Amino acid sequence: MPIARPSIPPDREPEPDGRDAVARADVAHDFGHSGKPAPSRQSLRGLDWFIFFLADVQTGFGPFIAVYLTTQKWTQAQIGLVLSIGGIVGLIGQMPGGAIIDAARSERRVAGLAIATIGCCALAYAAWPIFPVIASAATFHAAASCVLGPAIAAISLGLVGPRGMAERLGRNARFASLGNGVAAAVMGTCGYLLSSRAVFLVTFILAFPTLIALSRIREREIDIARAHGVAHQEDREVARLSSLLGLLRQRALLVFALGVFLLQLANAAMLPLMAGVVTTKSSEWAPMLIAFCIVVPQAIVALTSPSVGALAQQWGRRPLLMLGFAALAIRGALFAVVHDPYVLVAVQIFDGVTAAVFAVMIPLTVADVAFGSGHFNLAQGIVGTATGIGASLSTVAAGFVSDRFGSATAFLGLSGVALAGLVLIGLLMPETRQRAGSV
């Protein structure tokens, strides 16, 4: 029985001068002898460092915005309005952002354009801290960010295929965590030694190594069809869907989106609420304690994310999802009863467990459910919208409960929401991992 020759990507058509054999050899390297993707070390390392530097760039738009605008004599109402503009655009842009990635012929070009946009926004923050410019920059930054998350997942899926996603997402989470930690230290130091404006100049400069790292990912090694969630012949046993309508009818996707909503509803307010409690008890040491509360989970994510990816292949998705919710519920309950500020920092270990699990499991579970539909990135947008709604409601609801009934009650309420998520996953969420025999 003749062996089918692997198809040559459009940008590698046979050459009339005899180089067809070389092209076929390159394709065999890219997709392996078994039909599985085999991306080069250069592309995989390029993706590693792209994620690392992208985390650096995005860190510059965190709490540093409020500090910088305060030094520019902005009122808290003006700062809140700008942050709200970014939040609203980021929320409503999740599904359109995923749809753009699904429609794109080159995820790499879309990601590059988004990075360039964010770099220009950082420069605008530093150069013209007036309301029209800052509001416009916040809008463009939020819009660009809406395509970057789906673009990273799509590039990853296009490079390694559905079988390699668990391990790849573990590496993605590790490098993102390392980037966040390094950037927070570097930008905090620049802000302290120079000025808060310097943070945005550093962010602008960091856009250049981010683009260089992106350019190291070879375009021809990113399978566009796989990146969009379209199943090839060799992927037919892991494909679950074949259409957008089939995707939207998937119970697993809807249950998972509801679970992610409950996750964010329980999680988003915990650290800000705890920061308020620490500040009232030890205002002098509060900044350092909060910094440790951020660093501890990031360190755990960096250390354990690759192991989460491996365990997801061995145990399945549901046990790890339940573990993440359980750690979140325990964290909320401990915050309600622990009063020593230094013990509160230790409780953040549970935040690290939750963060490590969901940094890998959210895109991995979406890939499980949506692969074969051709709308993988739109499915990411659906889950991203649930994330944004949950996070927005969390801070409002927790703040109201804390003011009316006390912080302990608010923490117990957040813990109860996490338990509801645990029950939801345990009772209604089907296992999405494919059996070893089908992989």
N, C-alpha and C positions, 0 to 999 in steps of 0.2 A: 504494500500500500504506500503510495508516494507521500512524502512529508510536505505539508504546505509551507511555502516560503513566507517568512514574516513580511508583512506589508511595510513599505518604506514611507515614512512621514512625508507630507507634501513638500517640506523644505529640503528633502533629500532625494529628489527624483533621480533616476539613473542618468549618468553622464554619457554623452555620445562618444567620448574618447576613451572608454574602457575603464573608467573609475567606478562603474556600477558595483564591482566586487568589493571595493573599499567601503562604499556606502552600505552595502548589505552587512559587512563585518561590523561597522559601527552600530547599526541597528541591532544586530545580535548582541552587542555589548550592552546597549541601552535596555533591552527587554529580556536578556538572558536566554539560555537554551531551552528553558521550560516554559517560556511565554510570560514569565513574571518580570516585572520591571527590575532593572539592575542599574540604577543611576550611578554616575561617577562619583568618586570621592570629592571632586571639586564642587559639584552641585550640592551635595549633602553638607559639606562644610560651609558653602556659601549661604545655604538656608540657615544653618546654625548661627552664623555671625549676623545675618540679616535680622533675625529675631532678637539677638542680643542688642544690636545697635538701635533697632526700632523701639525696644523697651526703654533704652536710654532717652530717645527722642520724646516718647510719650510721657515719661516721668516729669519732664520739664513743664508740662501743662497741668500738673497736679496741684497740690496746696500752694505751690509757689506763686500761682496767679493771684490769689487773695493777698498774699504778703506784698507782692510787687505793686499791685494796684492801690493798696493801702498807703504805701510809701509815696504814691503819686497823688495823694490827697483825694482819692475817690471815697465816696460814702459807702457804707455797707449795703445800702439799697441798690446803688449802681453796680456794685460787685455782684450782689445776688442776682440782679437782672441779667448780667452777662453770663453768669454760670447757668442760669435757667435757660437762656437761649441755646447754649451749647447742649444742655441736657435734653431739651425738647427736640432739637435737630437730631441728636444722637439716637433718640428713641424712635422717632418716626422714620429715620433713615435705615433702620436695620434690614427690613425686607427689601426695599429698593436696592440697598447696597449688595445684598446677596444675589438679587436678580441681575444686577449689572455684571457681577463676576460670572454668573452662569451664561450671560450673553457674550462675554468678552472672548476674543480670539487669542488674547495673550494676557494672562493674569499678571505676568511680570511687568508689562507696560502699565497696566492699571495701578499696580502697587507702586511703581516708580513715580507715576504722576501724583499719586496720593502723598508720597513722601516729600516730593518737591513742593506740593501745596502746603503741607504742614511746616516745612522749613521756612517758607515765605511768611506763614502766619506768625511763627516765632520771631522773625525779623520785624514784622509789623508791630508786635507787642513791644519790642525793645525800642523801636524808633519813634512810634507815634502813639503814645498812651492816651489817646482821646477817644471818647465814646464811640463815634461812628466807625473808626478803624478797628477798635478792639471788638466791637460787636460783630463786625464783618469777619474778622479773623477767627473769632470763636465759632461762627457759623461754618466757615470753610473747614476749620480744623475738625469739627464734629462730623461734617459730611465726609471728609477724607477718611476719618477713622472708621466709618461705617463699612468701607470696602476693604480695609486692611485685614481685619480678622478673617472674613471669608476668603480673602486672597491667600493668606498664609495657609489656611486649611486646604484650599484648592491646589496650591502649588505642592503641598505635602502629599496629597492624594494623587496628584498627577505624576509625582516622582516615584513613589513607592507602591502605589496601588492599595486596594482595600486590605490585603493581607499584611501589609507592613505598617498600617496606620497606627496601631497601638504603640509599637516601639518608637515610631517617629514622633508621635504626639508627646511621649514622655520626654524625648530630647527637646522638643519645642518648649515645653513647660520649664525644663531646667534652664535653658539659655534665656528665656524671658525673665525668670526669677533672678538669675545672676545679673542680667542687665538692669533690672529694677533696683537691685541692691547697690550696684556700683554707681549707677546714675544718681541715686538719692544721696550717696556720700559725696560724690564729686560736686553735684550742684549745690548741696548744702554748704560745702566748703567754699565754693565760689561766691555764693550769696553772702556768707559771713565775712570773707576776706576782701571781697571786691564790692559788689552791690547786688541787689535783687534783680536789677536789669541784666547783669552778667549771665544769669541763669538762662535767659532766652537767647542770648548770643551764643552760649555754649550749645543750646538746643539746635540752633540754626547750623552751627559748624558740624554737629554730629549727624546732620542729614546727609553729608557727603560720604562718610564711611558706610552709612546705611545703604546708599545707592551703589557704592562700589561692591559691597557684599552681595547685593541683589544681582548685579551684573555677572557675578561669578556663577550663578545658577544658569546652566545651559538651557536655552529655550527649547531645543529639540528633544531634551530629555523629559520635558513636562508633557505628558499625554493629555491633550486638551479634553478628549472625551472622558477620560477617567476623572480629570479635575472637576468636571461638571456633574459627575455621578452617573455617567453612561457606562453600562457594562459591556466589556468586550466579550468575545467568545470564551476566552480563558477565565473570565470572571463570572460566568453565568451561574455558578453554584452559590456565589455570595450576593448576587443581585436579588433584591426583594421586590422591586417595582419596575414599571416600564412607562409611567406617565405622571404628569403633574396631578391629575385627578386621583390616581392611585396613592400618591404621596399624601394628599390632603385627607384621604380616607383612612390613613394609617392610625390605628388606635395607639400604637406604641409612640408615635411622634406627639400626639395630643397629650397623652399621659405624661410623657417626658417633659414637654413644655410646661405643663401644670406643676410638675415636680420642681423644675428649675425656678418657676415663679415662687413657689413656697421656699425654696432654698434662699433666694435673694430677699424675700420678705423677712425671713428669720435672720439672715446674716448681715445685711447691709448696715443696719443700725447698731450692731453690737459694739464695734470698736468706737464709733463716735460717742455712744452712750457711756461706755466704760471710760473714755477719755475725760468726760465731764465729771464722773465719779472720782477719778484719780486726781483731777485738778482741785476739787474741793477738799481732798484729804491731804494732798502734798503738792501745793502749787509750785514750790521751788523746783522740785524734781520732776514735775509732770512732763516737760518736753523730752527729757532723756528717757523716762519710763515709756512714753508713747513711741519713741523711736525704737526702743527694744521690742515693743509690742508689734511693730511692723517688721523688724529684722528677723525675729524668731520664726514666724511662719514662712518668710521668704527663704530662709536657710533650709527649713524642712522640705519645702517644695523643690529646691535645687538638689537636695540629697536623694529624695525618694521618688521623684516623678518617673524616671525610667523604670523603677521597680513596679510602679503602679501600672504602667503599660504592659509589662510582662505578666503581672498578676491578672490583668484583665483578660489576657489570652488563656490563662490557666483556670481561673475561677469562674470567669464570665463577668458580665457587666453588673448585674443586679446586686451581688454581694458587696461589691465595692461602692456602688451608689448608696446602699444601705449603711455601710460603714461611714461614709462621708456625712450622711444625715445624723447618724448616732453621735459622731464626734461633735457636731454642731449643737445638738441638743444638750450634751454633757457640758459643753462650754457655757451655754446660756445659763444652765442651772448653777454652775460653779460661780459665775459672775454674780448671781443673785445672793449667794451666801458668803463669799470670800470678801474680806474687807482690807486685808494687807495688800498695799499697792504692789509689792514685789512678788507676792504669790499670784496676783493677777497677771503679771508678765508670764509666769510659768504656765498659767492656764492657756496662754496663747499657743501652746503646743498643739492643742486640739484644733485651733484655727489652721495650723500648718497641715494637719491631717486632712481636714476638709478641703483646703485649697489645693493640695497635691492631688486628691482624688478627682475633684471636679475640673481642674485645669486640663486633665487628660480625658476624663469620661464624657464631658459635654460634647466636644467635637467628635469623639470616637463613637458615641452612641448615635449622634446625628448621622454620621457616615454609615453606620450599620443600617439604620432605618431607611435612609434616603437613597442609598446606592442602587443604581439601576433606573432611577426616575429621570436622570438628566437635570435635576433641580436640587442638587446637594447644597449649593450655596444659598438658595432661597430657603431651604429647610433650616440652615443656620440662622438666617434672618428671622424666621418665625420664633426660634428659641431665643435669639437675642432680644426680640421684642418682649418676650415674657421676662427675660432677665431685667430689662430696663424698667418695666412696670413694677415688678416686685421690689427692686431697689428703691424706686421713687416712693412707693407707699410705705416701705419699711421705716424710713427716718421720720416721716410724718406721724405714723401710727405710734411708734415707740416713744417719740417725743411727747405726744399727747398723754399716753398712759403714764409716762414717768412724771409729768407735771401733776397729774391728777392723783395718782396712787403710789408714786415712789418708784425709784429705779429698780428695786428688787422685783416688784411686780412686773415691770416692763421686761426684765430679763427672763423671768419665768414665762411670760407670754411668748417671747421670741423662741424660747426653748420648746414650748408647746407647738408652735408652728413647725419647727424642725421635726418634732415627733410625728406631726401630721404628714410631712413629706416622707418620712421613713415608712409609715403605714401605707401610704399611697404606692410607693415603689414596691413594697413587699407584697401587696395584694393585687395590684392592677397592672404593673409594668411587666411585660413579657421579657424573657431573656433574648437579647439581640445578637449575642455572639454566635458565630457559626461553629458547628462541631468540628473537631480536629479532622475528621474524615473528609469533610467537604472543603478543607483548605489545602 
